[in-house]
Amino acid sequence: MLRRVLAGWCRCRATFDAPTLTTAANLAATRRSTGDYAGARELFERVLERSRAILGEDRPITVAARDALSALDTDVRT
């Protein structure tokens, strides 16, 4: 469901903005919770890259994406 929401949202919007980044981060978290670590990593990395560029380094979405990538590394190692 989130994948369809994100795809539709991206088609309607010219750029990634905070709501789009939040949706992408939620989809990444869902992928992580289902064991799709590669898919989660790819999406969290995109969220981190775009949120840094659009919103800045200290915004909550950017910080959360960075933290999620770090936690994902821990999940993969265990």
Backbone as CSV, one residue per row, in Angstrom:
resi,resn,N_x,N_y,N_z,CA_x,CA_y,CA_z,C_x,C_y,C_z
1,MET,0.819,-1.195,0.000,0.000,0.000,0.000,0.861,1.256,0.000
2,LEU,1.837,1.318,0.927,2.696,2.507,0.975,3.461,2.702,-0.322
3,ARG,3.862,1.609,-0.947,4.587,1.704,-2.218,3.724,2.402,-3.264
4,ARG,2.437,2.049,-3.326,1.531,2.696,-4.286,1.306,4.160,-3.937
5,VAL,1.174,4.450,-2.658,1.000,5.841,-2.225,2.211,6.674,-2.626
6,LEU,3.403,6.145,-2.351,4.627,6.872,-2.685,4.752,7.077,-4.192
7,ALA,4.471,6.049,-4.966,4.565,6.176,-6.425,3.583,7.216,-6.944
8,GLY,2.366,7.194,-6.455,1.372,8.179,-6.876,1.736,9.581,-6.451
9,TRP,2.225,9.704,-5.250,2.618,11.020,-4.734,3.754,11.590,-5.562
10,CYS,4.723,10.778,-5.910,5.864,11.248,-6.697,5.433,11.670,-8.100
11,ARG,4.437,10.993,-8.669,3.947,11.383,-9.987,3.264,12.744,-9.942
12,CYS,2.630,13.050,-8.827,1.880,14.305,-8.710,2.750,15.494,-8.323
13,ARG,3.897,15.251,-7.750,4.722,16.338,-7.234,6.003,16.442,-8.038
14,ALA,6.463,17.660,-8.207,7.674,17.887,-9.002,8.927,17.450,-8.257
15,THR,8.934,17.619,-6.955,10.120,17.275,-6.173,9.707,16.539,-4.906
16,PHE,10.678,15.972,-4.254,10.428,15.373,-2.945,10.324,16.507,-1.938
17,ASP,9.278,16.503,-1.124,9.130,17.467,-0.051,8.952,16.675,1.247
18,ALA,8.719,17.367,2.337,8.642,16.700,3.641,7.603,15.579,3.687
19,PRO,6.366,15.787,3.215,5.412,14.670,3.261,5.842,13.473,2.404
20,THR,6.444,13.727,1.262,6.913,12.643,0.403,8.057,11.899,1.068
21,LEU,8.967,12.640,1.675,10.083,12.009,2.377,9.595,11.171,3.551
22,THR,8.587,11.661,4.246,8.019,10.909,5.361,7.384,9.609,4.876
23,THR,6.650,9.678,3.770,6.046,8.478,3.201,7.121,7.481,2.784
24,ALA,8.177,7.978,2.145,9.282,7.105,1.724,9.958,6.471,2.937
25,ALA,10.139,7.244,3.994,10.756,6.705,5.210,9.862,5.650,5.853
26,ASN,8.555,5.853,5.822,7.628,4.852,6.360,7.689,3.559,5.555
27,LEU,7.773,3.681,4.243,7.902,2.495,3.401,9.218,1.779,3.696
28,ALA,10.289,2.541,3.862,11.582,1.932,4.196,11.503,1.193,5.530
29,ALA,10.850,1.794,6.501,10.699,1.143,7.806,9.877,-0.138,7.694
30,THR,8.859,-0.125,6.858,8.054,-1.321,6.634,8.903,-2.410,5.998
31,ARG,9.710,-2.028,5.021,10.601,-3.011,4.393,11.565,-3.597,5.420
32,ARG,12.095,-2.749,6.272,13.009,-3.223,7.314,12.319,-4.221,8.227
33,SER,11.097,-3.892,8.648,10.391,-4.763,9.597,9.998,-6.104,8.987
34,THR,9.927,-6.165,7.666,9.604,-7.438,7.005,10.849,-8.189,6.560
35,GLY,12.019,-7.654,6.895,13.267,-8.337,6.573,13.861,-7.983,5.226
36,ASP,13.263,-7.028,4.517,13.805,-6.582,3.231,14.851,-5.495,3.499
37,TYR,15.998,-5.923,4.010,17.032,-4.973,4.412,17.630,-4.226,3.222
38,ALA,17.796,-4.886,2.104,18.360,-4.216,0.924,17.406,-3.135,0.420
39,GLY,16.118,-3.454,0.366,15.128,-2.461,-0.064,15.031,-1.298,0.905
40,ALA,15.102,-1.614,2.194,15.050,-0.570,3.218,16.263,0.343,3.111
41,ARG,17.439,-0.246,2.935,18.663,0.545,2.826,18.586,1.499,1.632
42,GLU,18.179,0.973,0.494,18.090,1.799,-0.713,17.166,3.001,-0.497
43,LEU,16.008,2.750,0.091,15.048,3.822,0.304,15.499,4.790,1.395
44,PHE,16.041,4.287,2.498,16.551,5.182,3.544,17.682,6.059,3.010
45,GLU,18.532,5.499,2.161,19.614,6.296,1.583,19.069,7.411,0.695
46,ARG,18.036,7.097,-0.100,17.410,8.136,-0.932,16.774,9.219,-0.074
47,VAL,16.082,8.796,0.988,15.457,9.761,1.898,16.529,10.654,2.530
48,LEU,17.612,10.049,2.991,18.674,10.821,3.624,19.287,11.817,2.637
49,GLU,19.609,11.355,1.456,20.220,12.225,0.446,19.307,13.401,0.088
50,ARG,18.046,13.101,-0.159,17.122,14.166,-0.574,16.747,15.083,0.574
51,SER,16.605,14.534,1.774,16.261,15.409,2.897,17.422,16.334,3.246
52,ARG,18.646,15.852,3.116,19.798,16.737,3.322,19.778,17.885,2.319
53,ALA,19.525,17.550,1.069,19.550,18.556,0.007,18.384,19.537,0.104
54,ILE,17.213,19.044,0.461,16.014,19.879,0.439,15.768,20.581,1.766
55,LEU,15.931,19.850,2.862,15.543,20.378,4.168,16.711,20.798,5.041
56,GLY,17.861,20.174,4.842,19.016,20.498,5.669,19.392,19.361,6.600
57,GLU,20.566,19.495,7.166,21.173,18.433,7.973,20.487,18.214,9.323
58,ASP,19.907,19.266,9.890,19.391,19.169,11.260,17.879,18.982,11.351
59,ARG,17.215,18.728,10.243,15.770,18.524,10.265,15.438,17.117,10.763
60,PRO,14.297,16.960,11.422,13.950,15.655,11.998,13.948,14.505,10.990
61,ILE,13.480,14.740,9.782,13.452,13.663,8.784,14.869,13.226,8.442
62,THR,15.772,14.190,8.315,17.165,13.876,7.992,17.807,13.083,9.122
63,VAL,17.606,13.539,10.336,18.178,12.859,11.501,17.596,11.454,11.635
64,ALA,16.292,11.314,11.437,15.652,10.004,11.552,16.164,9.038,10.480
65,ALA,16.357,9.530,9.272,16.872,8.658,8.200,18.292,8.210,8.509
66,ARG,19.104,9.120,9.010,20.479,8.764,9.384,20.476,7.725,10.510
67,ASP,19.616,7.917,11.503,19.505,6.964,12.611,18.987,5.609,12.128
68,ALA,18.031,5.635,11.209,17.473,4.382,10.690,18.528,3.594,9.927
69,LEU,19.366,4.275,9.164,20.451,3.585,8.453,21.426,2.955,9.436
70,SER,21.711,3.657,10.503,22.597,3.117,11.523,21.980,1.885,12.187
71,ALA,20.709,1.958,12.509,20.017,0.813,13.120,19.935,-0.351,12.142
72,LEU,19.771,-0.043,10.879,19.721,-1.092,9.864,21.036,-1.841,9.792
73,ASP,22.136,-1.115,9.917,23.450,-1.766,9.956,23.530,-2.749,11.121
74,THR,22.972,-2.372,12.258,22.961,-3.250,13.420,22.097,-4.489,13.153
75,ASP,20.937,-4.286,12.521,20.058,-5.415,12.186,20.759,-6.414,11.274
76,VAL,21.453,-5.916,10.299,22.111,-6.776,9.296,23.242,-7.559,9.929
77,ARG,23.962,-6.952,10.868,25.096,-7.631,11.517,24.666,-8.702,12.490
78,THR,23.436,-8.615,13.016,23.017,-9.606,14.027,22.302,-10.773,13.415
